[in-house]
């Protein structure tokens, strides 16, 4: 399971949390993976309200249905490699490679942001956010139409990167092409909403400078961010 599953008791879903045996049971053992959780869906996205999907990232081969989500953790801004597969950014084919301050492109397993796919097991602490809670993304919006990695019960489907610019909607990019699809998007005109590590929520313009956007996604990049973004 993942961090969204762990939030269920705090969003009036304690019965679902208990029924699923969270966090002890796996996604396939839980019996709740295909449940639609309304608070995880954005009213502006009609696609995500079509019920569970069988083609979610890494689930399609099992014909396993999972509930969708429009909200994902910000894994950071380093991107392109998957060291578990032995892939470099060149191997993955990402159009948006970006390296962290410690030299890693593996934003899947070693993201430099708040919430990577394994971080629910070892969560970040306040003191880890050296760039400041008010200047660090926590959660962002996503669109399952353009990214199959958008399901709330599965750890591999609840994070995205800010290496890729916001609101990229390229019809030539298949939604299962994770190196180029796993990013943040919305149906709101002109931008999308992010929650920050201090609990605030702000609308981020599509025209934000990519360097600033990436800077806001890291927790300890030592970058300087002004207030004008």
ABEGO torsion letter per residue (X at the ends): XBAAAAAAAAAGAAAAAAAAGOAABBAAAAGAAABBBAAABBAABAAAAAEBBAABBGAAAAGBBBBBBABBBBAEABBGBBAAAGBBAAAAGBABBBBBAAGBABAAABBABABBAAAAABBBBAAABAAEAAABBABBBBBAAABABBBAABAAAABBBAABBBGBBBAABBAABAAAABBBBBABBGEBBBBBAAGBBBBBBAABBAAAAAAAABAAAGBBBBABX
